[in-house]
């Protein structure tokens, strides 16, 4: 079984973390490991994470950030560290397990059988699926997703789902090498970086990605997403338009690539 490391950003998650779920996943799959990024938590999160590390020292690591940097930076720092390790697949997952951990096996199966570079979770409300979202969040989310798809030039349904796994590669390291220009919509910026570092079209890159409609997803009590965040998203979209769709894109691209040549997505 190929080695997989999942990054889990955590900020004051003591009341929402379910250690037994993570430990059960590790017990049933020795090839799976977690890197928990403690994003400057001020509650008991740190103690819980260290307890899990003590239970499975070979499969659990904790990256402590001295101060709260936000989810975007916590994910970036975690993904950068994880992609530097001996792992075939690297991804990130929301700490509240809105997407159950059992789905990781489904994602890896797609990566292995279809030889794609990324598998993204997608919260599609269909008959027979248990996608429990508050109506307002659902409809605002659909507006956001449509705008994101147009900005990226990709037929992506759900950029914001916190369940994503990638094939480890040089391109992946480059994507996470520099801090994001935005915070709340960092997933969109992250996906937009792949065509830039690979010097391919959005269609070519996304042809090697798969979105999987989740069987189950739920809004977990205590979510840090607020209605005002959708207003923030509008401002951040303007920032992304500047860096992706104007002459500033050339500077942004050099910022990501440094002076290196384009890389192959499988290296």
C-alpha positions in Angstrom: 0.0 0.0 0.0 1.3 3.4 -0.9 2.2 5.8 1.9 -0.2 8.6 2.5 0.1 11.6 4.8 -2.9 13.8 5.6 -2.5 17.3 6.9 -5.1 18.4 9.5 -5.1 22.1 10.4 -6.3 22.7 13.9 -7.2 25.9 15.7 -9.0 25.6 19.1 -10.5 22.3 18.0 -10.6 20.7 21.5 -14.4 20.6 21.6 -14.7 19.2 18.1 -11.8 16.8 17.7 -12.6 13.1 17.8 -9.3 11.4 18.6 -10.8 7.9 18.5 -11.8 8.3 14.9 -8.2 9.3 13.9 -6.7 6.5 16.0 -9.1 3.9 14.5 -8.1 5.0 11.0 -4.4 4.6 11.9 -5.0 1.2 13.5 -6.7 -0.2 10.4 -4.2 1.3 7.9 -0.5 1.3 8.7 0.3 3.1 5.5 -1.7 6.1 6.6 -0.3 8.9 8.8 -1.5 12.3 10.0 0.4 15.6 10.4 -1.7 17.8 12.7 -0.8 21.5 12.4 -1.6 23.2 15.7 -2.3 26.8 14.5 -1.5 28.7 17.7 -4.4 27.1 19.6 -5.1 28.5 23.1 -7.4 25.7 24.4 -6.6 22.0 25.0 -6.0 21.2 21.3 -2.2 20.9 21.8 -2.6 18.3 24.6 -5.0 16.2 22.6 -2.8 16.2 19.6 0.3 15.2 21.6 -1.7 12.4 23.3 -2.5 11.0 19.8 1.1 11.3 18.8 2.1 9.3 21.9 -0.4 6.6 21.0 0.9 6.3 17.4 4.4 7.9 17.3 5.2 6.3 13.9 2.0 7.6 12.2 1.3 10.9 13.9 3.3 14.1 13.8 2.4 17.5 15.3 3.6 20.8 13.8 3.2 23.6 16.3 2.9 27.2 15.0 3.7 29.8 17.6 0.8 32.1 16.7 -2.4 31.7 14.9 -1.7 32.2 11.1 -5.1 31.1 9.7 -6.1 27.9 7.9 -4.5 28.9 4.6 -1.0 29.2 6.1 -1.5 26.2 8.4 -2.4 24.0 5.4 0.4 25.4 3.3 3.0 24.8 6.0 1.7 21.3 6.7 1.6 20.4 3.0 5.1 21.7 2.4 6.5 19.6 5.2 4.4 16.5 4.3 5.4 16.7 0.6 9.1 16.7 1.7 8.7 13.3 3.2 8.6 9.7 1.8 4.9 9.8 1.0 3.3 8.8 -2.3 0.1 10.8 -1.6 -0.3 14.0 0.4 -3.5 15.7 1.2 -5.5 17.8 3.7 -8.6 17.2 5.7 -10.8 19.3 8.0 -10.3 18.5 11.7 -14.0 18.3 12.4 -14.4 15.3 10.1 -17.3 16.8 8.2 -16.0 14.4 5.6 -15.5 11.0 7.3 -12.0 9.5 7.3 -13.2 6.4 5.6 -13.3 8.4 2.3 -9.5 8.5 2.3 -9.5 4.9 1.0 -11.8 5.8 -1.8 -9.7 8.7 -2.9 -6.5 6.6 -2.9 -8.2 3.9 -5.0 -9.0 6.5 -7.6 -5.4 7.8 -7.5 -4.1 4.3 -8.0 -6.5 2.9 -10.5 -6.9 5.9 -12.7 -3.3 7.3 -12.3 -4.5 10.8 -11.8 -2.7 13.6 -9.9 -5.4 14.8 -7.6 -8.8 13.7 -6.1 -11.0 16.4 -4.7 -14.1 15.9 -2.5 -17.3 17.5 -3.8 -20.4 18.2 -1.8 -23.1 17.4 -4.4 -26.7 17.2 -3.0 -28.1 14.2 -4.8 -30.7 11.6 -3.9 -29.3 8.8 -1.8 -26.4 11.0 -0.4 -26.2 12.5 3.0 -25.0 16.0 2.3 -26.3 18.1 5.2 -25.6 21.8 4.7 -27.6 24.8 5.9 -29.7 26.2 3.0 -28.0 29.7 3.1 -24.5 28.2 3.0 -25.5 25.8 0.2 -26.8 28.5 -2.1 -24.1 31.0 -1.3 -21.7 28.2 -1.9 -23.1 27.5 -5.3 -22.7 31.1 -6.3 -19.1 31.1 -5.0 -18.3 27.8 -6.8 -19.6 29.1 -10.1 -17.4 32.2 -9.8 -14.4 30.0 -8.9 -15.0 27.7 -11.8 -15.0 30.7 -14.2 -11.9 32.2 -12.7 -10.0 28.9 -12.8 -11.2 28.0 -16.3 -12.0 24.5 -15.0 -15.3 22.6 -14.6 -14.8 22.2 -10.9 -17.9 21.9 -8.8 -16.6 22.5 -5.3 -13.3 24.2 -4.7 -13.9 24.7 -0.9 -14.5 21.1 0.3 -11.8 20.4 2.9 -11.0 16.9 1.6 -8.3 16.8 -1.0 -5.5 14.3 -1.8 -2.6 14.8 -4.3 0.1 12.6 -5.9 3.3 13.8 -4.3 5.4 15.7 -6.9 7.8 18.5 -7.5 4.9 20.5 -8.8 3.0 20.0 -5.5 6.0 21.4 -3.6 6.1 24.4 -5.8 2.4 25.1 -5.5 2.8 25.3 -1.7 6.2 27.0 -1.7 5.0 30.5 -1.3 2.4 32.0 1.0 -1.0 32.5 -0.5 -2.2 36.0 -1.4 -5.6 35.3 0.0 -6.8 33.5 3.2 -10.5 32.5 2.9 -10.4 31.5 -0.7 -6.9 29.9 -0.7 -8.2 26.6 -2.2 -9.0 28.5 -5.4 -5.5 30.1 -5.5 -3.9 26.8 -4.8 -5.7 25.1 -7.7 -4.8 28.0 -9.9 -1.1 27.6 -9.2 -0.8 24.2 -10.9 -1.1 25.5 -14.5 1.4 28.2 -13.7 4.1 26.0 -12.2 3.6 23.3 -14.9 3.2 25.8 -17.8 0.1 24.0 -19.0 -3.4 25.1 -19.7 -6.1 24.7 -17.1 -7.7 22.1 -19.2 -4.6 20.0 -19.4 -4.0 20.1 -15.7 -7.6 19.5 -14.7 -7.8 16.5 -17.1 -5.6 14.7 -14.5 -7.9 15.5 -11.6 -11.0 13.8 -10.4 -13.8 15.2 -8.3 -15.7 12.6 -6.2 -19.2 13.4 -5.0 -19.2 12.6 -1.3 -21.7 10.1 0.1 -21.7 12.0 3.4 -20.9 15.5 4.6 -22.3 17.6 7.4 -22.0 21.1 8.9 -20.4 20.4 12.2 -21.4 22.7 15.1 -18.8 25.3 15.9 -17.8 25.9 12.3 -15.7 29.1 12.0 -17.2 30.0 8.6 -19.6 33.0 9.0 -21.9 34.8 6.5 -19.5 37.7 6.5 -16.8 35.5 5.0 -18.7 35.4 1.7 -18.2 39.2 1.6 -14.5 38.7 2.3 -14.5 36.2 -0.6 -15.6 38.9 -3.0 -12.7 41.1 -2.0 -10.3 38.1 -2.3 -11.7 37.3 -5.8 -10.6 40.8 -6.9 -7.1 40.0 -5.6 -7.0 36.7 -7.5 -8.2 38.4 -10.7 -5.3 40.8 -10.4 -2.7 38.0 -10.0 -4.2 35.5 -12.4 -5.8 37.6 -15.2 -3.7 40.7 -15.6 -0.1 41.4 -16.5 0.7 40.9 -12.8 0.3 37.2 -13.5 3.8 37.2 -15.0 5.3 38.4 -11.7 3.2 36.0 -9.7 4.3 33.1 -11.9 8.0 34.0 -11.4 7.3 34.2 -7.7 6.2 30.6 -7.7 8.7 29.2 -10.1 11.7 31.1 -9.0 14.2 30.8 -11.8 13.5 27.0 -12.3 12.3 25.5 -15.5 8.7 24.1 -15.8 8.4 20.7 -14.1 6.7 17.5 -15.0 3.6 16.8 -12.9 4.7 13.2 -12.1 8.2 14.2 -10.8 
